[in-house]
Every structure is written in C-alpha cells, then in structure tokens.
Amino acid sequence: MSTFTPLLAAALEAVNIASDLVRDHEPRTLHAKGDRDFASDVDFMVESAVRSFLAQKTPHIGFLGEEEGRTNAEGELLWALDPIDGTVNFVRGLPLCAVSLGLVHSNRAVLGVIKLPFLGSCYHAVDGEGAFHGTRKLEVSGIANLNDAVIAMGDYAVGTGSQEKNRLRLALTEDLAGQALRMRMLGTAATDLAWLADGKVDASVTMSNNPWDTSAGVVIAREAGAVVVDRDGSPHTFDSQATIAGSAAIVAQIIESIRRAESRVWPEGAVL
C-alpha cells in the first residue's frame, strides 16, 4: 500500500461534496479574472467547502485552490483543487466540466480524483496503485501512431500575453491536425487527462500547467500507463510549463511537432 492511500477516502469525499454543489447550484454571479476569464459564484462556493472539509480532515496538508490561492504552505504535501475545471462550459450549460483534486508531494502528483458532475463519472489514482473509474482499472489506448490518434487539445490562452502564446498553440494545432485522426478541444484539461487514462482519447496536449488543472489528471494518466512530460520532453512536475500525455510513441511524435511549431514561430531560437 502506498503511503498516500489512506488519504484517498478524504479526497473522494471532498470531491463528492464538490460535485453535489456543482449539480445543485446554477451560476448567478460572474467574477472577472482578467481578459476573457472569469469564475462563477459556484466556483468560490465549491472551493470554500472543499478547503474547509480538508482543513478539518487533513490539517497537516497545505491547500492550493484556483480561486483563493494557497494556505498552510509548510510541509511537502499540498492539495491542489480546481473547483470547476471548465467554468465557461458550466456557465453555458455544457455538461463537460470537472472537479479536480490532486495531492502533490515534493513537486510530484501522487494522488488524484476527478469527478464529472453531470456525467456521473469519477476517476481516481494513487501513486503506484493504478488508476480506476469506480472499480474498473484503467489503461491508456495502444495507439502508437498519430495518424490513428484522437488528440485532446487544451484551450487557447487568454489574458496577458495570450496573443504571443497562441502563436505557438495555433502552429502546433496546424501541425498536429495534419497528422492526427482527429483533434478535440473539450475545454477541461482534467477531463482530457481522465479520458486519456480511460482510452477515450489517445493523447492530451495542454500548453500550460496550472497545478489545480493538471495535478489530479497527471497521476491518473500516469497510473494508467501514460507518459507525462513537459513541452521539452522532460518529466512532468508541479513547475512544468506544459502537460503532454499519451503513450511513449505518441508523446515522442507530439514533442517533434512542438519543435517544428517552435521553429516556425520563433525561427531565430527565441522561446517564450
């Protein structure tokens, strides 16, 4: 049994509390977070409830929430929560959104729970113990060639510096779209990674790495057999710039696509 297994029960209960709140409350107020970005009152409600629950159940573990930041920063363990991953989908009444709760130890994701409130799916994993949808063990698809792959692409950037960041994202999308069986943009990185683990998509490409978005999905994908790396191919950590996941063969091809896209966007070698 992993050192972190005893914490799974608390994580599952926290995500169930969050999921119930998401299902039972419609968004009424939007809070601006910058250019073309916002959180809803439900995001804040969920984060507050989970933060309070985990502070009571696991007071020795720090907490990082997307909306209200970090508390109890001491120690090597940290919960990372996205109360609603896919807030725009949620506000528009699209059922693709997720509650994502990860546990990070020394910059590495070691436990994750992702629940899709409107689809009734819950995914979880603990480091070294496999990934599961309920009681069903997960395994990434055996697809090894981009021509046969369905790739989940993360959202394009908004906010400060988005125009420059999106130059690379658009160049990469163009390169991958010329090779992949299909491209999909679901609007929730947590769902991308959970569905990669479940074999519904064959790769997940997110050219950013907000730990609240990715920590849970990274350990779930990894425990289902995925390789998870930064955009330069180095092992993924809490501090990575991007989150690229899939089979070893698919990831190697995506890294080559990233390099081609970078060479077109920054021909003199300048990297954003």
ABEGO torsion letter per residue (X at the ends): XBAAAAAAAAAAAAAAAAAAAAAABBBABBBBAEBGBBBBAAAAAAAAAAAAAAAAABAABBBBBAAAEBBGABEABBBBBBABBGAAAAAAGBABBBBBBBBBBGGBBABBBBBBAAAGBBBBBBBGAEBBBEABBBBBBABABAAABBBBBBBBBBEBGAAAAAAAAAAAAAAAAAABABBBBAGBAAAAAAAAAAGABABBBBABBBAAAAAAAAAAAAAAGBBBBBAAGBBBBAABABBBBEBAAAAAAAAAAAAAAAAAABAAGBBX
